[in-house]
Amino acid sequence: MLFRAALLACALATPALAQVPPDQLAKPPADARHFIIESTGGKHGDSWMWTAADGSLMGRESMNLRGQKWEVDSSGSAGADGMPGRITVRGATPQGDAGESFAITDGKAQWKSQIDAGSAAYGAPAFYSTVGGPMALTAWFVERLLASPDKSLALLPGGRARATPLTTLAVGSGPTQQTITAWSVTGISTTPVPVWADASGKFFGLAFGLGWLPEGYEGELARLEAAQAKAIAAMAPALVKSLVKTPAGAVAFTHVRLFDADAGVFRPDQTVVFDKGRITAVGPAAKVKTGAAQTIDGSGHTLVPGLWDVHMHVGDDFTGPQELSLGITSVRDPGNNDPLTIDRARRRAAGELLGPNVYASSLIDGKGPNTAQVANVVTSEAEAIAAVQKAKAGGFIGVKFYGTFDPKWLKPAIVEAHKLGLHVHGHVPQGIRPMDAINAGYDEITHINWVMMQAMPDSVIAASNGIMRFEGPGRYAKDVDLDAEPMKTIVATMAKKKIFSDPTLVTFESLYVPDNGDLSPAYAPFVGTMPPTTERGFRSGGFAVPADLTRADYRKSFAKMGALVVKMQRAGVPIVAGTDGNGIEIIRELELYVAAGMTPGEALTTATLNPAKLVNQAAQTGSIKVGKVADMVLVAGDPSVRIGDLRQTRTVVLGGKLLDADALRTAAGFSGRPK
């Protein structure tokens, strides 16, 4: 439940009819604690918590994220041990009915949610972690956790949470001034989740991309995020020291199967040597001389260029070890909290932060009810141009425009961006089609749904900044003829102009394909290696399907999107692999490309050489070639046959430094290797 809150900043979904309509949900009294849900993009909703006359702990939440709506409430009461003895959640989420219940009766705990049902003997105190519900449930959990003598709690259905102090901060002024403490909560996610509490251990708020802050303190979001980021940053240098090994001399991978990204083929029995951060020799094992180099026997293994995720919103300092453990040595962050992005870049350059190379874009949007989280909000053409200039000054390599951005500002803002050498990509502003964005100067269309939007009815385009950007393609894509107009022209234009496509197919698989309770193939290999609360969340389904459609319709539309990706690739459109997810889905993205018709070599090129070309770094990285930077990954198995073998990372080379993939997994919070 707390993990869910931390992920809302990148959630993608659509509303559905609630089992309990909003007007029948609990109504907060005048004295309820009121929290504002906000981000740099503005206000996104309200959350309340209070104690009812009968002692029940109540919560109510109303939230709108770019047209994705949550209307939920909760009611609960504590048992004799202070832990939840009863919890009920009602309302609607983007996946449909939010209904969930938990109760302890006669020494037995029982629960039923939209994704599962279960029971367990209840003897020792344990806190039930709901699948969903309002922030009131998180507050209850945090307060019980901090009240425990050792700041530790057993969880149901499984796992254990722990809290350690991070830092303190004075907030408010005058009579509202107080000192609050940030606590690092582990055991609910692979990485620590920071939460804030007051001096008495009462929940104060959450600041994690989205913020839940008490009314009157909503202006403190940036300060809270900066304070907790600084505290977490103090831990980072120790990880660099413990995980990064600088070779004393040259290193040779011998007898490997090599993926040659320049040719798009796998070559058997090769040897690769690198020294001082650069690749010095590549060729058949029988011909390459290794001399005094440290030798790593690669028999039965495959050496591939460092992987890229071109759509990875870097969450925090712990994202780095996780991505590196997967062999991801470079990411393109397409929009984030700019000050935190700039700070992480500074610390990586200084050797104080372990992480992949990050090529970041600054996210720019207009002002409105569907403004993107963490956006730089502009309200005029002059402000839009100024935001582009600020991105360049901040060291960003690109700008990403979003759906509330006024189409009239698009051309002048893009002209300025190109003048400054910035890459331009993004969603398509409401009311226009992707061809209009391409004609205005886009270098890339982000997400496959936006390419498919070219064939959508006018009614979809008119509301494309809300849920319709998902529901429209979900409804109509299955019937689109990819060989006819208008798709014929947009594919040909993108190929001719070399307009990149960042499809993030794996995101749309999770939104269109699974029912509640289904385990996504993107996460199945990791089950058993992550906290139970995290793994349980991986069974949340996709969109609640409109009443006049079926899940099969959505699945057919998703299949058509996969076919569109391959059609673009065959036509010469440069495809770059990205996930827009939790950070562990990149291999599933490649599996989807192969399932749609690409060869493993073609799919792997989208996550190696093509992204390097996108950021104008192909002369330095993206393939294993003499003179290039030594960014490489040794994997067990044969991805030329099973692309999923890429998950079996063993050794990662980042700029000539050696990292053990298993040690990285441990640092990232995984208990073992993926299946």
N, C-alpha and C positions, 0 to 999 in steps of 0.2 A: 504494500500500500504506500509506504514511504518511497520505495523505489519508483512506483508509478508517478508520484509527484515530481521526482527528479527528471523523469523522462518527458513530461508534458510539453517541454519546449520544442520537441521535434515530433510530436504526435501527429498522425495524419488519419483522419477518419470522417465519418458523416453522421448526422443525427438520425434518430429513429423514434418511433412512437414509444412512449414510456408505458410500462405496466401501470405505474402510478403517475398521472399527469402532474405537471409542475404546480398547478393551482391546488392540488390535494396534498402536496408535501408539507412538512412542518413549517410553521411560520415563526421566525425568530422574534422573541419579545424585545421590547425597547432596550432592556438592559443586557442583551446578548453581547458577547465579545465579537466585534466586527473586524474582519480582516479584508484588506484590499488585495486582489490578485493583479499583479502588474509586471511589466518588464520595461526595458528602455523604449519599447514601442508604444507604451501607454497602459491604460487600465484594461484588464481582460475579464474581470468579474468580481464577485463578492463571496465571502465565506463567513459563516457565523457559528459560534459555539456557546452553549448555555446549559444550565442544569434545570430540568423541569421540576414541577411541584412534587412529583413522586420520587425525585432523586435521580431520574434517568439523565444520562449524559447525552446531549442532543447536538446535532450538527446539521447545517444546511449550506449548500454551495450551488452557485450559479456561475457558469463560466463559458465564455465564447472565445475560442482560439481560431481566428481566420474562418469563421463560420462553423466550426466544430463545437458542438454544444454539450455541456454537462449540466444536468439538473438533478441533483441528488440530495438525499438527507440520510441521517443515521440516528439511531437510538440505541443506547446500551446501558447496562448496569453491571456493577462490580460484584463478584462473589466474595466469600468470606476472606479469601487470601488477597483481595485487592485487584486481582486480575479480572478481565472480562468474564462475566458469567452468562451474559446475553448480549448479542449485537444484531441489529437489523439494519440493512441498507436498502433504500428504495430509490426509484427514479429511472432516469435514462442516461445512457452514455453513448458515445458514437458507435459502440458495438451493439446497442440495443438496450434491453432491460437490464437495469443495474441491480436487480434483486439479489440479496445475499443474506444468509442468516447463520448465526452461531449460537449454540447454547450448551451449557454443562448440566447434565441431569444424572443423578445417581452415580457420580464418579466417571461419567463418560462424556467426552466432548464430541459434538457433532456439528458439521458445517455443510452448507450447500451454497454454491455460488453459480454464476453464469458459466463458469468453465469447469467446475468439478464438484464433487461431493465426497465426504469422508467422515471418519470417526476415529477416535483414539481414547484409550484409557486415560483418565485425568487423575493424577495423584499429586504431583508437585506443581507449584505455580508456573504458569506459562501464559504468554500473551498471544491471542489469536490475531494474525496479520491478515486483514481482509484483502481481497483482490482489488476493490475499489472503495468508493465512499468519499465523503468530504474530509477536509483537513482536520476536523475535530477528532477523527480517529487517530491521525498521526500525533496530534497534541496529547491525547490520552496515552498513547504508547510512549512518547518521549518522557512524559512526566513520571510514569511508572518506572521507566528505565533509569532515570536519574535518581529516583527515590530508593532504588535497590542498593543494598550496602556496598556491593562491588561493581555497581554500574553495569550490570549484566542481567539479561533476561532470556530464558528459554522461550522459543516461539512455536506456535502451531500454525500450519501443519508440520513444521520442522525448522531446525536451525537454532542459532543463538545470536543475540545482538549484544554488542558492547559499546560503551561510550567512553571517550577520553576527551579531556578538555583541549581546545585548540588555542583560543585567544579570548580576550575581553574587549569590549567597546562601549564607550559612553554614547548614548543616543538621546534624542529629544533635547528640550531646553526648558529652563524654568521649572515649573511644578511637574512637568512630564519627563524631566531628565532622569535617566537611570543607567546603570551599567549592566550589560548583558554578556553572556558567555556563549561562545560557539563551541559545540561539542561535535566530535567526529564519531559518527555511528557506523560501526562495521557489522558484518554478518547478514545484512539485508541486500547487499549488492556486492559485486566484485571489487568495487572501490568504495572508500569511505564517503559517507553522505554527511555534509555539515548541516547542523540545525542549531537554532539559537534559543536560549532559555534565560529567564530573568534570575535575579539573585536567590529567589526562593525555589528555583527548579521548575518554574512554570513555563510552559511553551511560550516563546515570544514570536518566532517566525521562521520562515525558510527563505533562503535567497540562493537560487540555483538555476539561473537562466530566467525562470519565472520566480516571482516573489510573493509570499503570503505574509503581509506585514500588518500589524494592528492599525486601525484607523487613527490617524494623527502622526504615524511614523512612516507613512508610505514614501516620503522623500528620502528615506535612509537606505534604500535598496543598494545604490552604488557603493555606499560606504561599507555596508555589510559584506557585499561580494568582494570588495577590495581587501577588507580585513581578513576574511577567511582564506582568500587566495594567498595572501602574504604568509599566513600561518602554515598553510599547506606547502608553500614554496620552500619553507625552511627544511622540509623533509627530503626534498628532491636531490640535493647534492650527494647525500648518502647512497641513494640508488645508483647514481652515475658511478660513484666510486666502486660499489660492490658488483655491478653488472657489466661494466664496460672494460674490456681487456684490449690494451694496445700492444700489438705484436712487436717483438724486439727486432724483427726483420721481415723478410718476405714470407708469405704463406701460400701454399699450393693446395688446391682441391684436385685430387687425382682420380682418374677413372670414373668421372661423373657422366651422366646423361645431361647434356647441356641444351638449354633452350636458347636458340639464336634468334633474338627478337628482330634483328635487322632483316633476316630472311624468313622469319616466321616458322622455323622448323626446329625439331629436336635432333641433336647430333649425339651419337653414341660414343662412349669411351673417350672423353675429352679431359684435358687438364687445363686448369686456369690458375695463374699465378698473379698475386697482387703484392704491392709493396708501397709503403708511404702513402696509402690512401688511393692509389691508382692501379688499374689493371695493367700488368706488364707483359703477360703472355697468355695466349689462348690457342688451343689446337689439339690434334689427336694426342692421346696419352703417350703413344710410342715415339712421338717426335719432340714434345715439349720438354726441355731440360729444367728440372726444378732446383738443381744445385743444392745450396745449403738451406733452402726454404723449409719452414715448418710444414709438415705434410699432414693433410686430413684426407683419409681414404674415403672416397665417395662412391665406392662400389655399391650398387643397388639403390643409389640415391640420384636425385636430379638437382642440378644447379640452375636456378632461374634468376633473372634480374630482380632486384628489390621490387616488391609489389607496390602499387599505388591504390589509394581510395580517393577518387576525385570529388567525393561528396561526403566528407566527414566533418561534422560540426564538433570540434575538439571540446570535450566537456571540462576537463581539468588536468592537473599534472599527472594523474594516474592513467590518463588515456594513452600516454606514450608507451609505457611498458606493454600494455595490452596490444596496441597496434603492432609493435615490433615483434611480439611473440607470435603474431600471425604472419610475419614476413613482410609487413607493410613498412617500407622505409621512407615513403613520401606520401603526403596527403595534400589535397586541396581543400581547405576549409572555406566553404562558400558563403559564410556569413555567421558572425558570432558577436560576442561582446568585444568591441574593438579595443578598449584599453587593456583588457585581459589578454587578448591576442597579441598585442604589441609587447606586453610584459613577458609573455612566454617566449616570444621570438628573441627578445634581449637575453633572457636567461639561457636559452638553448645555445645561442652564439657564444655565451661566456662559459659554456661547459657546466652550467649549474642545473640543467634540466635534461632528463633523458627522454627523447622522443624522436619520431621521424622528422624528416624535412617537411616544413609546412609552408605551403603557398596559399596565402589567404586573400579572400575577396572581402570587401566591405559591403554590407547589405544596406540598400537604400530603398525606402518606401515612402508612400504618402501617408496622410493622416486620415483615419477612418475606423469604423468598427472592426474591420478585418486586417488592420495593420499587423505586419509580422512581428513576432517577438524578436527582441534584440536588434530591431531595425534602427537605422539612422533616419529619423522622420523629417521629411521636407514638405514645405507647404507652398513653394513657388519655384519657378524655373531658376531663379537666381540661387535659391537655397540648394537646389539639385546640383547645379554646377559647382557650388562651393563644397558640397559633400563629396563630389568626385575629386576635387582638388585636395581635400583633406585626406582622402584615401591614398592618393599618391604620396602626400607628405608623410603619412603614417607607415609607408613601406609596403602597402598592399599591392598585389600584382593584378588585381582586377576589381570590378564593381559588379554587384548583382542587383538587378532591379526586381521589384516585386509587384504584386497585383494591385495595390492601391495607388501606385505611382501613376501620376497623370500622363496619359499618352502624349499630350501636347509638349511635355518636357523631354520626351525620350530622345528625339533627334539632337537637340542642342547639348544634352548631357552626354550622349554617346560621342558626339564630335569632340567634346572636351576630353573625354576619357581616351579616345584614340590619339588625340594630340599629345597626351601625357604618356602614351605607351601602355595603357591599361587594357586588359582583356575584358570584354563586356558579355555578360550572360545573365540568365535569370528566368523567372516566371514571366508570363506575358501579361502586361497590364490589362485590367478589366476593360472589355469593350472592343478589343482588337484581337486579331489572329496572329499566329506565329509568323506568317509571311510578312505581316506588317512590321513585326519586330526585326525580322531579318532585313527588310528593306530600310529600316531605320538604322541598321548597323550592328545588330547582334552578331557576336562571334560564335555563340553557342546557345543552344536551347536546352535548358535544364529540365529534366524529367521527361519521360516518354509521353505522359499524358498531354503535355503542352504541344508536342509535335502532332499528336492525334487530334488536338483541338482544331486543326485546320479543316477537318471534315465535320465538325459539330454544327448543329443547328444554331441559328441566330439567338435563340432563347438561352442556349447554354453560354454563348460568348457574352451576352449581356449581363450574366451573373457569374462570370468566370473567376471572380476573386473570392467566392465563398465555396460552399460545398459542391456547387455545380462543376467545379474543375475536376472533381472526382466522380460525382454521380453521372455527369454527362458522358464521359468516356466509358464508364461502367455500363451505362445503358445502351449507348449507340455504337461503340467500337466494334462489336462483334459483327455488325452488318456493313462495315466500311470496306469498300473494294480498294485494296492497296495499289492496284494497277490502273485505277481510273482517277479522274480528277475529283477532288483537288489534291489528293495525296501524290499523284504522279508528278505534279509540278513542284511541290515543296521538297520531295526527295531529290529530284533532279537539281533544284536550286541549291540545296544544302551540299550536294556532292560537288557541284561546279564551284561554289564559293568556299568549299572546305569549312562549312559551318559545323562545329562539333556538336555531338549529341551525348549528353550524360543521362542515360535512360533510368537509372536506379530501378531496374525491373524488380529487384528483390523487395523493395518497398511496396510496390503494387501487388506483388504476390501476397504479401501479408494483409493487404487491404481488401483484395477481391476474392481470394481463394479459400481461406480457412473459415470454418464455423467455430463458434466458441467451443473450447475444449480441444480443438485440433492442435497438434504440435507442429509448428512450421519446420520444414526441412532445413531452413537456415540455422535453426537452433538445435535440432535433434542431435548433431554430433557432439554438442557441448553438455548435454544432460548428464548429470552425475559429477560435473566438475565445478559447479557454481552453487551459490547459496540457494536453498529451497524456495525462498520468496522470489528470487530472480527467475528461477526455472518455472515456477508456477505462472508468472506473468507471461511467459512465452506461449501459453495456451490461450491467450486472449484472441478472439476471432477477428475477422475483418469487418468490413462494413455490414451494418444491418441492412439487408436487401429491401428496397421498396416493395410495397405490397403487390405491385403489378409485375414484378420480376422475380426470378429465382436465383439461387446461388449458382446454378449452372449457367445462367446468362452472364453473370459477372465473370465466371471462369472462362467462358468463351471470349469475352472482351479482353481479358488478360492475355489469353493465348494470341489474340490478334495483335496486341501490343508487342509481344515477343516476336511475332512474324514481321512486324514493322521494323524492329531493331535490325534483324538480319537483312531485310530488304534494303535498308539504308546502308548497312555495311557492304553488301554486295554492289551497291551503286557507287561506292566510294566515299560515303559520308564517314568521317573519322569518329569512331565510337570510343568513349572513355568510360571505364568502369567505376561506378560509385555506388554507395549504399544508402546514405541518409538514414542510418540506423544506429544501433548500439555500438557498432564498431567491429562486430565479429561476423558480418554477413558477406564479406567480399567474395569468398570462394563460392558461396551460393549464387551470387550475381553471375559469376563465370559459368557455373553449372547451368543456369537458365539460358545463357547464350548458346551453350553447346546443345541443350535440349531443343532450342529453337532452330538449330541448323548450322551453327558455326563449328569449325574444327577446334579441338583443344588449343592448337597453336594460334588460330585467329582470336579465340577468346582471351588467351593469355596476353596477346599483343595489346588488347584494350586496357590491360592493367599494368603495362610496362612501358613500351615505347610510345604508344599514342598519348598517354598523359604527359610524358616528357616533352613531346612536341607541343602540346597545348600550352605549357608554361614556358616554351622557348628554351628548354634545357636539354634537348635531344643530343646536342654535341657533348654534353657532360655525363648524362645518365640515361637510363631507360633500356639499355642493352648491355650485354657482356662483350666488351670490345676493348682492345688495347688502347690505353690512353684515357679511358673513361673512369669516373669515380667508382670505387669498389663498393657498390650497393648490390648485395647479392643474398640469396637465400638457398640453403641446402635443405631439401625435403626428402623424406623417406618415401620411396615408391615411384610410380611412373605416371605423372599427370598427362603424358601424351596419350594414355589409354583411359585413365580415370582422373579427370580434372580435380576431383575432390581430394586427391592425394596431396594437393597443395596445402591442406590443413596440417599435414604432418611435418611441420618445421622442426629442424634440429639445430642448425647453426645460422645465425643472421650476421651479415657483414654490413655495417653502416659507416660509410666513409672510411673504409679500411679498418675499422674497429670490430673486434669479435664479440658476439653476444651469444650466450647459450639460451636456446629457445625455451627449455624447461625452466631455467631460472627466471626468465622473463615471465613465464606463465605464473609461477609462484608469486612473483612480485605484483602481478596484475590481479591476483585473487582467485586464480583457477587452482583446483586441487589436483589436476592431472591433465594429460593430453586429450584432445578431442578424439572421438571415435573415427 
